[in-house]
């Protein structure tokens, strides 16, 4: 694992190559491995509530992927999942770059510090959540906290306000652009 290779790699992504929104999280969790789709557990339920607030229903979930494609295992402390190592992040970087280049989303939701650091840059959550900016390819980047509940960041009322500001940015991005939430192609669930 020091080199970034896992014993059993099970990449998990879902969505369509025609989706105009992509969600990038940290890595699949244990529930996602069992279910074979991203954001299938408690964090997925919370994410779907957030998306609902922005006007995206369960029938039109966007493309979902992660900085690293496989479950990294549980944290040594036993509390939550292990954060992918720098080597794992580096090994998966070309996959994420190519994935986003193929899908070409107009909006990219960055869930949690790892996705934010990878595609936005380092900075405290309260300095980036509730804001947006354009990536070099023109995609609108919208950072949000991770919906896992493992973080206590959202316990602060000001932080919840930032989350809702970020969701309003997403809602506004959907309105004028007429983004096709369903996409034209069939849905894809990959466990390769």
N, CA and C atoms as an extended XYZ file, in Angstrom:
576
Properties=species:S:1:pos:R:3:atomname:S:1:resname:S:1:resid:I:1 pbc="F F F"
N         0.809       -1.198        0.000 N   UNK     1
C         0.000        0.000        0.000 CA  UNK     1
C         0.851        1.261        0.000 C   UNK     1
N         2.116        1.166        0.432 N   UNK     2
C         2.966        2.348        0.434 CA  UNK     2
C         3.120        2.931       -0.960 C   UNK     2
N         3.114        2.058       -1.987 N   UNK     3
C         3.239        2.516       -3.369 CA  UNK     3
C         1.904        2.979       -3.925 C   UNK     3
N         0.827        2.807       -3.159 N   UNK     4
C        -0.475        3.258       -3.600 CA  UNK     4
C        -1.347        2.180       -4.195 C   UNK     4
N        -0.856        0.944       -4.230 N   UNK     5
C        -1.631       -0.146       -4.810 CA  UNK     5
C        -2.417       -0.872       -3.727 C   UNK     5
N        -3.681       -1.167       -4.003 N   UNK     6
C        -4.522       -1.903       -3.076 CA  UNK     6
C        -4.506       -3.379       -3.435 C   UNK     6
N        -4.769       -4.239       -2.459 N   UNK     7
C        -4.807       -5.671       -2.719 CA  UNK     7
C        -5.908       -6.031       -3.702 C   UNK     7
N        -7.063       -5.415       -3.551 N   UNK     8
C        -8.203       -5.702       -4.419 CA  UNK     8
C        -8.809       -4.381       -4.872 C   UNK     8
N        -8.618       -4.045       -6.125 N   UNK     9
C        -9.134       -2.790       -6.655 CA  UNK     9
C       -10.529       -2.995       -7.219 C   UNK     9
N       -11.472       -2.194       -6.757 N   UNK    10
C       -12.861       -2.235       -7.233 CA  UNK    10
C       -13.297       -0.804       -7.514 C   UNK    10
N       -12.956       -0.275       -8.699 N   UNK    11
C       -13.344        1.108       -9.003 CA  UNK    11
C       -14.865        1.255       -9.045 C   UNK    11
N       -15.349        2.351       -8.482 N   UNK    12
C       -16.795        2.578       -8.427 CA  UNK    12
C       -17.094        3.993       -8.895 C   UNK    12
N       -17.838        4.094       -9.991 N   UNK    13
C       -18.340        5.353      -10.524 CA  UNK    13
C       -19.759        5.093      -11.020 C   UNK    13
N       -20.526        6.143      -11.233 N   UNK    14
C       -21.879        5.974      -11.781 CA  UNK    14
C       -22.283        7.236      -12.518 C   UNK    14
N       -23.126        7.071      -13.485 N   UNK    15
C       -23.631        8.199      -14.240 CA  UNK    15
C       -23.519        7.931      -15.720 C   UNK    15
N       -23.643        8.983      -16.484 N   UNK    16
C       -23.602        8.900      -17.931 CA  UNK    16
C       -22.531        9.848      -18.453 C   UNK    16
N       -21.925        9.476      -19.546 N   UNK    17
C       -20.913       10.340      -20.156 CA  UNK    17
C       -21.526       11.627      -20.696 C   UNK    17
N       -22.856       11.706      -20.723 N   UNK    18
C       -23.517       12.930      -21.185 CA  UNK    18
C       -23.985       13.814      -20.039 C   UNK    18
N       -23.747       13.414      -18.801 N   UNK    19
C       -24.133       14.240      -17.657 CA  UNK    19
C       -23.367       15.558      -17.693 C   UNK    19
N       -24.048       16.641      -17.415 N   UNK    20
C       -23.405       17.954      -17.427 CA  UNK    20
C       -22.938       18.374      -16.041 C   UNK    20
N       -23.242       17.577      -15.033 N   UNK    21
C       -22.770       17.823      -13.673 CA  UNK    21
C       -22.003       16.588      -13.237 C   UNK    21
N       -20.873       16.812      -12.578 N   UNK    22
C       -20.111       15.709      -11.996 CA  UNK    22
C       -19.905       16.010      -10.518 C   UNK    22
N       -19.992       14.965       -9.727 N   UNK    23
C       -19.720       15.059       -8.303 CA  UNK    23
C       -18.435       14.293       -8.057 C   UNK    23
N       -17.474       14.944       -7.393 N   UNK    24
C       -16.203       14.302       -7.081 CA  UNK    24
C       -16.058       14.249       -5.569 C   UNK    24
N       -15.989       13.033       -5.026 N   UNK    25
C       -15.782       12.842       -3.599 CA  UNK    25
C       -14.367       12.384       -3.314 C   UNK    25
N       -14.170       11.810       -2.136 N   UNK    26
C       -12.840       11.360       -1.710 CA  UNK    26
C       -12.519        9.975       -2.255 C   UNK    26
N       -13.337        8.986       -1.902 N   UNK    27
C       -13.134        7.595       -2.293 CA  UNK    27
C       -14.390        6.827       -1.924 C   UNK    27
N       -14.656        5.721       -2.605 N   UNK    28
C       -15.797        4.903       -2.199 CA  UNK    28
C       -15.598        4.366       -0.778 C   UNK    28
N       -16.707        4.130       -0.090 N   UNK    29
C       -16.664        3.523        1.236 CA  UNK    29
C       -17.057        2.060        1.168 C   UNK    29
N       -17.110        1.404        2.313 N   UNK    30
C       -17.437       -0.023        2.374 CA  UNK    30
C       -18.825       -0.314        1.825 C   UNK    30
N       -19.810        0.533        2.126 N   UNK    31
C       -21.173        0.338        1.622 CA  UNK    31
C       -21.192        0.441        0.099 C   UNK    31
N       -20.427        1.374       -0.433 N   UNK    32
C       -20.377        1.567       -1.871 CA  UNK    32
C       -19.808        0.336       -2.577 C   UNK    32
N       -18.842       -0.321       -1.955 N   UNK    33
C       -18.278       -1.542       -2.531 CA  UNK    33
C       -19.351       -2.633       -2.591 C   UNK    33
N       -20.109       -2.788       -1.519 N   UNK    34
C       -21.160       -3.806       -1.477 CA  UNK    34
C       -22.265       -3.489       -2.485 C   UNK    34
N       -22.671       -2.227       -2.550 N   UNK    35
C       -23.779       -1.825       -3.419 CA  UNK    35
C       -23.351       -1.636       -4.879 C   UNK    35
N       -22.064       -1.393       -5.090 N   UNK    36
C       -21.566       -1.213       -6.455 CA  UNK    36
C       -21.864        0.137       -7.066 C   UNK    36
N       -22.158        1.133       -6.232 N   UNK    37
C       -22.394        2.478       -6.753 CA  UNK    37
C       -21.944        3.508       -5.724 C   UNK    37
N       -21.510        4.680       -6.197 N   UNK    38
C       -21.022        5.714       -5.287 CA  UNK    38
C       -22.145        6.349       -4.469 C   UNK    38
N       -21.789        6.803       -3.304 N   UNK    39
C       -22.708        7.499       -2.400 CA  UNK    39
C       -23.973        6.679       -2.150 C   UNK    39
N       -23.775        5.410       -1.824 N   UNK    40
C       -24.887        4.499       -1.565 CA  UNK    40
C       -25.251        4.444       -0.082 C   UNK    40
N       -24.365        4.893        0.783 N   UNK    41
C       -24.596        4.802        2.223 CA  UNK    41
C       -25.217        6.068        2.797 C   UNK    41
N       -24.943        6.290        4.095 N   UNK    42
C       -25.514        7.453        4.795 CA  UNK    42
C       -25.089        8.767        4.151 C   UNK    42
N       -23.828        8.853        3.713 N   UNK    43
C       -23.388       10.104        3.086 CA  UNK    43
C       -24.151       10.340        1.788 C   UNK    43
N       -24.507        9.267        1.091 N   UNK    44
C       -25.300        9.402       -0.127 CA  UNK    44
C       -26.696        9.918        0.148 C   UNK    44
N       -27.300        9.452        1.245 N   UNK    45
C       -28.631        9.939        1.615 CA  UNK    45
C       -28.577       11.438        1.902 C   UNK    45
N       -27.547       11.858        2.622 N   UNK    46
C       -27.402       13.292        2.920 CA  UNK    46
C       -27.125       14.078        1.638 C   UNK    46
N       -26.266       13.532        0.779 N   UNK    47
C       -25.980       14.190       -0.497 CA  UNK    47
C       -27.254       14.351       -1.322 C   UNK    47
N       -28.100       13.335       -1.371 N   UNK    48
C       -29.351       13.433       -2.123 CA  UNK    48
C       -30.277       14.507       -1.529 C   UNK    48
N       -30.263       14.678       -0.207 N   UNK    49
C       -31.042       15.766        0.405 CA  UNK    49
C       -30.504       17.121       -0.073 C   UNK    49
N       -29.170       17.246       -0.082 N   UNK    50
C       -28.561       18.490       -0.546 CA  UNK    50
C       -28.909       18.755       -2.004 C   UNK    50
N       -28.784       17.728       -2.838 N   UNK    51
C       -29.092       17.892       -4.262 CA  UNK    51
C       -30.556       18.269       -4.449 C   UNK    51
N       -31.444       17.673       -3.644 N   UNK    52
C       -32.863       18.017       -3.699 CA  UNK    52
C       -33.089       19.496       -3.417 C   UNK    52
N       -32.353       20.020       -2.448 N   UNK    53
C       -32.452       21.448       -2.120 CA  UNK    53
C       -32.061       22.310       -3.323 C   UNK    53
N       -31.140       21.799       -4.140 N   UNK    54
C       -30.685       22.539       -5.323 CA  UNK    54
C       -31.560       22.265       -6.546 C   UNK    54
N       -32.525       21.345       -6.407 N   UNK    55
C       -33.431       21.074       -7.512 CA  UNK    55
C       -33.105       19.829       -8.325 C   UNK    55
N       -32.258       18.954       -7.811 N   UNK    56
C       -31.899       17.718       -8.500 CA  UNK    56
C       -32.530       16.551       -7.757 C   UNK    56
N       -33.409       15.799       -8.442 N   UNK    57
C       -34.076       14.686       -7.775 CA  UNK    57
C       -33.324       13.370       -7.997 C   UNK    57
N       -33.737       12.344       -7.271 N   UNK    58
C       -33.061       11.040       -7.329 CA  UNK    58
C       -33.056       10.428       -8.726 C   UNK    58
N       -34.048       10.748       -9.531 N   UNK    59
C       -34.127       10.186      -10.882 CA  UNK    59
C       -33.093       10.799      -11.822 C   UNK    59
N       -32.507       11.913      -11.417 N   UNK    60
C       -31.557       12.611      -12.280 CA  UNK    60
C       -30.230       12.858      -11.580 C   UNK    60
N       -29.751       11.869      -10.842 N   UNK    61
C       -28.476       12.040      -10.144 CA  UNK    61
C       -27.356       12.254      -11.158 C   UNK    61
N       -26.459       13.195      -10.875 N   UNK    62
C       -25.359       13.481      -11.798 CA  UNK    62
C       -24.309       12.368      -11.809 C   UNK    62
N       -23.323       12.547      -12.662 N   UNK    63
C       -22.170       11.659      -12.718 CA  UNK    63
C       -21.479       11.706      -11.356 C   UNK    63
N       -21.120       10.543      -10.808 N   UNK    64
C       -20.499       10.488       -9.488 CA  UNK    64
C       -19.203        9.694       -9.553 C   UNK    64
N       -18.155       10.291       -9.026 N   UNK    65
C       -16.845        9.669       -9.018 CA  UNK    65
C       -16.082       10.145       -7.787 C   UNK    65
N       -14.803        9.826       -7.737 N   UNK    66
C       -13.992       10.215       -6.578 CA  UNK    66
C       -12.542       10.437       -6.994 C   UNK    66
N       -11.817       11.113       -6.125 N   UNK    67
C       -10.393       11.358       -6.353 CA  UNK    67
C        -9.670       10.029       -6.512 C   UNK    67
N        -9.946        9.082       -5.617 N   UNK    68
C        -9.439        7.719       -5.793 CA  UNK    68
C       -10.642        6.823       -6.047 C   UNK    68
N       -10.446        5.800       -6.808 N   UNK    69
C       -11.563        5.017       -7.326 CA  UNK    69
C       -11.956        3.816       -6.483 C   UNK    69
N       -11.158        3.446       -5.499 N   UNK    70
C       -11.396        2.223       -4.734 CA  UNK    70
C       -11.461        2.521       -3.240 C   UNK    70
N       -12.156        1.662       -2.509 N   UNK    71
C       -12.258        1.781       -1.056 CA  UNK    71
C       -10.867        1.611       -0.444 C   UNK    71
N       -10.378        2.617        0.293 N   UNK    72
C        -9.032        2.531        0.856 CA  UNK    72
C        -8.947        1.727        2.149 C   UNK    72
N       -10.078        1.306        2.701 N   UNK    73
C       -10.097        0.585        3.969 CA  UNK    73
C       -10.453        1.514        5.111 C   UNK    73
N       -10.627        0.922        6.267 N   UNK    74
C       -10.979        1.689        7.457 CA  UNK    74
C        -9.754        2.411        8.015 C   UNK    74
N       -10.003        3.514        8.692 N   UNK    75
C        -8.931        4.258        9.353 CA  UNK    75
C        -8.354        3.417       10.479 C   UNK    75
N        -7.075        3.587       10.751 N   UNK    76
C        -6.410        2.831       11.817 CA  UNK    76
C        -7.098        3.036       13.157 C   UNK    76
N        -7.670        4.219       13.360 N   UNK    77
C        -8.362        4.520       14.618 CA  UNK    77
C        -9.690        3.770       14.722 C   UNK    77
N       -10.166        3.248       13.585 N   UNK    78
C       -11.461        2.572       13.575 CA  UNK    78
C       -12.627        3.511       13.348 C   UNK    78
N       -12.357        4.810       13.375 N   UNK    79
C       -13.414        5.813       13.174 CA  UNK    79
C       -13.410        6.268       11.724 C   UNK    79
N       -14.305        5.734       10.939 N   UNK    80
C       -14.424        6.166        9.548 CA  UNK    80
C       -13.468        5.449        8.615 C   UNK    80
N       -13.448        5.911        7.385 N   UNK    81
C       -12.594        5.329        6.357 CA  UNK    81
C       -11.237        6.021        6.345 C   UNK    81
N       -10.243        5.277        5.908 N   UNK    82
C        -8.886        5.817        5.812 CA  UNK    82
C        -8.824        6.816        4.663 C   UNK    82
N        -8.178        7.937        4.909 N   UNK    83
C        -7.945        8.907        3.841 CA  UNK    83
C        -6.936        8.299        2.872 C   UNK    83
N        -7.219        8.341        1.570 N   UNK    84
C        -6.251        7.798        0.609 CA  UNK    84
C        -4.884        8.466        0.763 C   UNK    84
N        -3.856        7.677        0.556 N   UNK    85
C        -2.486        8.175        0.698 CA  UNK    85
C        -2.106        9.043       -0.498 C   UNK    85
N        -1.054        9.849       -0.357 N   UNK    86
C        -0.582       10.622       -1.515 CA  UNK    86
C        -0.243        9.726       -2.717 C   UNK    86
N         0.306        8.538       -2.453 N   UNK    87
C         0.627        7.620       -3.556 CA  UNK    87
C        -0.647        7.145       -4.251 C   UNK    87
N        -1.690        6.841       -3.487 N   UNK    88
C        -2.969        6.411       -4.075 CA  UNK    88
C        -3.592        7.543       -4.892 C   UNK    88
N        -3.519        8.749       -4.356 N   UNK    89
C        -4.057        9.914       -5.063 CA  UNK    89
C        -3.309       10.115       -6.377 C   UNK    89
N        -1.979       10.006       -6.326 N   UNK    90
C        -1.164       10.178       -7.533 CA  UNK    90
C        -1.471        9.096       -8.569 C   UNK    90
N        -1.650        7.852       -8.128 N   UNK    91
C        -1.955        6.767       -9.065 CA  UNK    91
C        -3.308        6.969       -9.743 C   UNK    91
N        -4.265        7.526       -9.021 N   UNK    92
C        -5.605        7.719       -9.581 CA  UNK    92
C        -5.762        9.040      -10.327 C   UNK    92
N        -4.813        9.958      -10.176 N   UNK    93
C        -4.934       11.284      -10.794 CA  UNK    93
C        -5.184       11.228      -12.297 C   UNK    93
N        -4.438       10.422      -13.059 N   UNK    94
C        -4.706       10.387      -14.506 CA  UNK    94
C        -6.107        9.865      -14.830 C   UNK    94
N        -6.606        8.943      -14.021 N   UNK    95
C        -7.951        8.406      -14.252 CA  UNK    95
C        -8.993        9.502      -14.057 C   UNK    95
N        -8.872       10.262      -12.979 N   UNK    96
C        -9.831       11.335      -12.722 CA  UNK    96
C        -9.748       12.395      -13.819 C   UNK    96
N        -8.536       12.770      -14.205 N   UNK    97
C        -8.377       13.783      -15.248 CA  UNK    97
C        -9.025       13.331      -16.557 C   UNK    97
N        -8.787       12.081      -16.950 N   UNK    98
C        -9.364       11.566      -18.190 CA  UNK    98
C       -10.881       11.417      -18.086 C   UNK    98
N       -11.336       10.996      -16.926 N   UNK    99
C       -12.773       10.851      -16.686 CA  UNK    99
C       -13.484       12.195      -16.890 C   UNK    99
N       -12.949       13.244      -16.271 N   UNK   100
C       -13.560       14.561      -16.400 CA  UNK   100
C       -13.412       15.105      -17.820 C   UNK   100
N       -12.308       14.780      -18.482 N   UNK   101
C       -12.127       15.204      -19.873 CA  UNK   101
C       -13.135       14.532      -20.796 C   UNK   101
N       -13.479       13.285      -20.515 N   UNK   102
C       -14.459       12.565      -21.334 CA  UNK   102
C       -15.887       13.044      -21.079 C   UNK   102
N       -16.236       13.219      -19.810 N   UNK   103
C       -17.594       13.636      -19.458 CA  UNK   103
C       -17.805       15.115      -19.791 C   UNK   103
N       -16.769       15.919      -19.603 N   UNK   104
C       -16.828       17.360      -19.850 CA  UNK   104
C       -18.001       18.039      -19.138 C   UNK   104
N       -18.090       17.876      -17.817 N   UNK   105
C       -19.202       18.498      -17.094 CA  UNK   105
C       -19.097       20.015      -17.117 C   UNK   105
N       -20.236       20.663      -17.071 N   UNK   106
C       -20.264       22.126      -16.971 CA  UNK   106
C       -20.124       22.567      -15.523 C   UNK   106
N       -20.553       21.689      -14.599 N   UNK   107
C       -20.474       21.975      -13.170 CA  UNK   107
C       -19.828       20.776      -12.481 C   UNK   107
N       -18.876       21.045      -11.586 N   UNK   108
C       -18.234       19.988      -10.811 CA  UNK   108
C       -18.404       20.323       -9.335 C   UNK   108
N       -19.130       19.451       -8.620 N   UNK   109
C       -19.267       19.599       -7.174 CA  UNK   109
C       -18.101       18.883       -6.517 C   UNK   109
N       -17.376       19.585       -5.676 N   UNK   110
C       -16.225       19.027       -4.972 CA  UNK   110
C       -16.642       18.751       -3.545 C   UNK   110
N       -16.746       17.463       -3.183 N   UNK   111
C       -17.225       17.089       -1.853 CA  UNK   111
C       -16.066       16.751       -0.931 C   UNK   111
N       -15.834       17.604        0.035 N   UNK   112
C       -14.827       17.342        1.046 CA  UNK   112
C       -13.451       17.877        0.695 C   UNK   112
N       -12.592       17.887        1.716 N   UNK   113
C       -11.281       18.529        1.562 CA  UNK   113
C       -10.395       17.861        0.519 C   UNK   113
N       -10.446       16.542        0.391 N   UNK   114
C        -9.563       15.879       -0.577 CA  UNK   114
C        -9.923       16.290       -2.002 C   UNK   114
N       -11.199       16.278       -2.353 N   UNK   115
C       -11.616       16.695       -3.694 CA  UNK   115
C       -11.344       18.180       -3.911 C   UNK   115
N       -11.586       18.981       -2.884 N   UNK   116
C       -11.332       20.418       -2.987 CA  UNK   116
C        -9.843       20.667       -3.216 C   UNK   116
N        -8.979       20.030       -2.416 N   UNK   117
C        -7.538       20.212       -2.582 CA  UNK   117
C        -7.080       19.787       -3.970 C   UNK   117
N        -7.643       18.705       -4.470 N   UNK   118
C        -7.216       18.145       -5.756 CA  UNK   118
C        -7.611       19.033       -6.934 C   UNK   118
N        -8.816       19.624       -6.896 N   UNK   119
C        -9.300       20.350       -8.077 CA  UNK   119
C        -9.447       21.863       -7.880 C   UNK   119
N        -9.387       22.337       -6.642 N   UNK   120
C        -9.528       23.770       -6.347 CA  UNK   120
C        -8.226       24.326       -5.798 C   UNK   120
N        -7.628       23.581       -4.870 N   UNK   121
C        -6.418       24.018       -4.171 CA  UNK   121
C        -6.649       23.955       -2.676 C   UNK   121
N        -5.571       24.041       -1.929 N   UNK   122
C        -5.680       23.951       -0.470 CA  UNK   122
C        -6.295       25.215        0.103 C   UNK   122
N        -7.028       25.013        1.170 N   UNK   123
C        -7.638       26.123        1.876 CA  UNK   123
C        -8.647       25.583        2.866 C   UNK   123
N        -8.911       26.304        3.938 N   UNK   124
C        -9.896       25.839        4.910 CA  UNK   124
C       -11.295       25.822        4.288 C   UNK   124
N       -12.115       24.889        4.748 N   UNK   125
C       -13.468       24.768        4.208 CA  UNK   125
C       -14.228       26.086        4.269 C   UNK   125
N       -14.102       26.813        5.372 N   UNK   126
C       -14.884       28.043        5.495 CA  UNK   126
C       -14.407       29.139        4.550 C   UNK   126
N       -13.258       28.944        3.894 N   UNK   127
C       -12.786       29.915        2.904 CA  UNK   127
C       -13.231       29.552        1.489 C   UNK   127
N       -13.699       28.309        1.262 N   UNK   128
C       -14.061       27.899       -0.102 CA  UNK   128
C       -15.531       27.492       -0.251 C   UNK   128
N       -16.120       26.876        0.774 N   UNK   129
C       -17.523       26.458        0.678 CA  UNK   129
C       -18.394       27.710        0.574 C   UNK   129
N       -19.362       27.680       -0.321 N   UNK   130
C       -20.225       28.836       -0.550 CA  UNK   130
C       -19.702       29.747       -1.647 C   UNK   130
N       -18.612       29.323       -2.278 N   UNK   131
C       -18.021       30.092       -3.372 CA  UNK   131
C       -17.973       29.207       -4.619 C   UNK   131
N       -17.648       29.811       -5.735 N   UNK   132
C       -17.459       29.047       -6.963 CA  UNK   132
C       -16.416       29.761       -7.805 C   UNK   132
N       -15.864       29.020       -8.763 N   UNK   133
C       -14.954       29.620       -9.736 CA  UNK   133
C       -14.850       28.683      -10.931 C   UNK   133
N       -14.337       29.205      -11.995 N   UNK   134
C       -14.186       28.437      -13.227 CA  UNK   134
C       -12.838       27.715      -13.242 C   UNK   134
N       -12.873       26.470      -13.675 N   UNK   135
C       -11.651       25.708      -13.900 CA  UNK   135
C       -11.082       26.127      -15.261 C   UNK   135
N        -9.870       25.696      -15.561 N   UNK   136
C        -9.233       26.041      -16.826 CA  UNK   136
C       -10.061       25.584      -18.027 C   UNK   136
N       -10.809       24.480      -17.871 N   UNK   137
C       -11.630       23.972      -18.980 CA  UNK   137
C       -12.997       24.633      -19.054 C   UNK   137
N       -13.267       25.596      -18.170 N   UNK   138
C       -14.533       26.317      -18.180 CA  UNK   138
C       -15.594       25.770      -17.249 C   UNK   138
N       -15.369       24.596      -16.652 N   UNK   139
C       -16.351       24.022      -15.721 CA  UNK   139
C       -16.450       24.899      -14.477 C   UNK   139
N       -17.659       25.027      -13.965 N   UNK   140
C       -17.880       25.764      -12.732 CA  UNK   140
C       -17.610       24.827      -11.561 C   UNK   140
N       -16.655       25.160      -10.723 N   UNK   141
C       -16.314       24.364       -9.541 CA  UNK   141
C       -17.084       24.912       -8.347 C   UNK   141
N       -17.777       24.018       -7.634 N   UNK   142
C       -18.525       24.409       -6.437 CA  UNK   142
C       -18.109       23.486       -5.296 C   UNK   142
N       -17.300       23.971       -4.355 N   UNK   143
C       -16.879       23.150       -3.213 CA  UNK   143
C       -17.980       23.057       -2.155 C   UNK   143
N       -18.135       21.850       -1.608 N   UNK   144
C       -19.063       21.599       -0.508 CA  UNK   144
C       -18.354       20.733        0.521 C   UNK   144
N       -18.803       20.757        1.771 N   UNK   145
C       -18.219       19.820        2.741 CA  UNK   145
C       -18.613       18.403        2.354 C   UNK   145
N       -17.931       17.426        2.915 N   UNK   146
C       -18.322       16.049        2.636 CA  UNK   146
C       -19.587       15.732        3.426 C   UNK   146
N       -20.538       15.025        2.822 N   UNK   147
C       -21.804       14.758        3.509 CA  UNK   147
C       -21.761       13.563        4.465 C   UNK   147
N       -20.589       13.054        4.783 N   UNK   148
C       -20.485       11.818        5.570 CA  UNK   148
C       -20.987       11.953        6.998 C   UNK   148
N       -20.919       13.133        7.558 N   UNK   149
C       -21.308       13.300        8.952 CA  UNK   149
C       -20.158       13.013        9.909 C   UNK   149
N       -19.044       12.478        9.399 N   UNK   150
C       -17.891       12.204       10.257 CA  UNK   150
C       -17.268       13.503       10.738 C   UNK   150
N       -17.362       14.530        9.930 N   UNK   151
C       -16.826       15.837       10.288 CA  UNK   151
C       -17.836       16.585       11.139 C   UNK   151
N       -17.361       17.357       12.060 N   UNK   152
C       -18.234       18.183       12.902 CA  UNK   152
C       -18.348       19.600       12.340 C   UNK   152
N       -17.808       19.825       11.169 N   UNK   153
C       -17.764       21.147       10.566 CA  UNK   153
C       -19.156       21.759       10.444 C   UNK   153
N       -20.135       20.962       10.059 N   UNK   154
C       -21.488       21.485        9.862 CA  UNK   154
C       -22.248       21.731       11.165 C   UNK   154
N       -21.654       21.415       12.307 N   UNK   155
C       -22.292       21.714       13.586 CA  UNK   155
C       -22.352       23.211       13.857 C   UNK   155
N       -21.509       23.968       13.182 N   UNK   156
C       -21.465       25.424       13.322 CA  UNK   156
C       -22.510       26.036       12.379 C   UNK   156
N       -23.373       26.887       12.908 N   UNK   157
C       -24.430       27.507       12.113 CA  UNK   157
C       -23.904       28.305       10.928 C   UNK   157
N       -22.789       29.007       11.110 N   UNK   158
C       -22.206       29.763        9.996 CA  UNK   158
C       -21.755       28.827        8.881 C   UNK   158
N       -21.265       27.660        9.258 N   UNK   159
C       -20.832       26.683        8.253 CA  UNK   159
C       -22.037       26.118        7.496 C   UNK   159
N       -23.135       25.869        8.194 N   UNK   160
C       -24.360       25.412        7.517 CA  UNK   160
C       -24.837       26.463        6.523 C   UNK   160
N       -24.695       27.745        6.905 N   UNK   161
C       -25.057       28.827        5.983 CA  UNK   161
C       -24.197       28.777        4.721 C   UNK   161
N       -22.915       28.480        4.885 N   UNK   162
C       -22.023       28.363        3.722 CA  UNK   162
C       -22.440       27.197        2.824 C   UNK   162
N       -22.816       26.068        3.436 N   UNK   163
C       -23.310       24.935        2.658 CA  UNK   163
C       -24.517       25.356        1.826 C   UNK   163
N       -25.490       26.024        2.444 N   UNK   164
C       -26.702       26.426        1.739 CA  UNK   164
C       -26.390       27.458        0.651 C   UNK   164
N       -25.391       28.294        0.890 N   UNK   165
C       -24.960       29.240       -0.145 CA  UNK   165
C       -24.393       28.467       -1.334 C   UNK   165
N       -23.600       27.431       -1.066 N   UNK   166
C       -23.061       26.593       -2.139 CA  UNK   166
C       -24.160       25.892       -2.922 C   UNK   166
N       -25.184       25.416       -2.225 N   UNK   167
C       -26.300       24.747       -2.900 CA  UNK   167
C       -27.109       25.739       -3.744 C   UNK   167
N       -27.198       26.985       -3.287 N   UNK   168
C       -27.870       28.007       -4.102 CA  UNK   168
C       -27.061       28.301       -5.364 C   UNK   168
N       -25.730       28.263       -5.254 N   UNK   169
C       -24.881       28.440       -6.444 CA  UNK   169
C       -25.164       27.335       -7.459 C   UNK   169
N       -25.302       26.099       -6.966 N   UNK   170
C       -25.620       24.986       -7.848 CA  UNK   170
C       -26.984       25.193       -8.497 C   UNK   170
N       -27.965       25.586       -7.711 N   UNK   171
C       -29.316       25.799       -8.236 CA  UNK   171
C       -29.308       26.865       -9.328 C   UNK   171
N       -28.563       27.952       -9.090 N   UNK   172
C       -28.458       29.009      -10.095 CA  UNK   172
C       -27.755       28.519      -11.353 C   UNK   172
N       -26.760       27.663      -11.183 N   UNK   173
C       -26.032       27.121      -12.345 CA  UNK   173
C       -26.939       26.247      -13.195 C   UNK   173
N       -27.921       25.612      -12.584 N   UNK   174
C       -28.841       24.743      -13.318 CA  UNK   174
C       -29.862       25.546      -14.116 C   UNK   174
N       -30.328       26.651      -13.565 N   UNK   175
C       -31.432       27.410      -14.164 CA  UNK   175
C       -31.102       27.978      -15.548 C   UNK   175
N       -30.147       28.881      -15.658 N   UNK   176
C       -29.951       29.536      -16.955 CA  UNK   176
C       -29.354       28.623      -18.026 C   UNK   176
N       -28.630       27.618      -17.610 N   UNK   177
C       -27.925       26.789      -18.580 CA  UNK   177
C       -28.805       25.710      -19.180 C   UNK   177
N       -29.919       25.407      -18.511 N   UNK   178
C       -30.774       24.345      -19.006 CA  UNK   178
C       -30.060       23.006      -19.041 C   UNK   178
N       -29.248       22.752      -18.039 N   UNK   179
C       -28.507       21.498      -18.012 CA  UNK   179
C       -29.454       20.313      -18.060 C   UNK   179
N       -29.142       19.354      -18.906 N   UNK   180
C       -29.925       18.131      -19.032 CA  UNK   180
C       -29.471       17.179      -17.937 C   UNK   180
N       -30.292       17.050      -16.895 N   UNK   181
C       -29.900       16.234      -15.750 CA  UNK   181
C       -29.894       14.745      -16.067 C   UNK   181
N       -30.717       14.300      -16.992 N   UNK   182
C       -30.801       12.877      -17.273 CA  UNK   182
C       -29.724       12.424      -18.230 C   UNK   182
N       -29.268       13.297      -19.100 N   UNK   183
C       -28.306       12.888      -20.112 CA  UNK   183
C       -29.021       12.070      -21.178 C   UNK   183
N       -28.374       11.858      -22.291 N   UNK   184
C       -28.995       11.140      -23.399 CA  UNK   184
C       -28.707        9.653      -23.362 C   UNK   184
N       -27.595        9.270      -22.767 N   UNK   185
C       -27.226        7.858      -22.770 CA  UNK   185
C       -27.784        7.168      -21.533 C   UNK   185
N       -27.769        5.868      -21.546 N   UNK   186
C       -28.215        5.094      -20.384 CA  UNK   186
C       -27.284        5.285      -19.213 C   UNK   186
N       -27.753        4.987      -18.036 N   UNK   187
C       -26.951        5.097      -16.832 CA  UNK   187
C       -25.882        4.020      -16.787 C   UNK   187
N       -24.769        4.350      -16.169 N   UNK   188
C       -23.672        3.412      -16.080 CA  UNK   188
C       -23.351        3.182      -14.615 C   UNK   188
N       -23.186        1.966      -14.227 N   UNK   189
C       -22.695        1.614      -12.897 CA  UNK   189
C       -21.511        0.690      -13.131 C   UNK   189
N       -20.327        1.139      -12.766 N   UNK   190
C       -19.126        0.372      -13.081 CA  UNK   190
C       -18.496       -0.189      -11.821 C   UNK   190
N       -18.164       -1.463      -11.860 N   UNK   191
C       -17.433       -2.113      -10.754 CA  UNK   191
C       -16.180       -2.756      -11.298 C   UNK   191
N       -15.745       -2.353      -12.449 N   UNK   192
C       -14.579       -2.997      -13.078 CA  UNK   192
C       -13.347       -2.848      -12.283 C   UNK   192
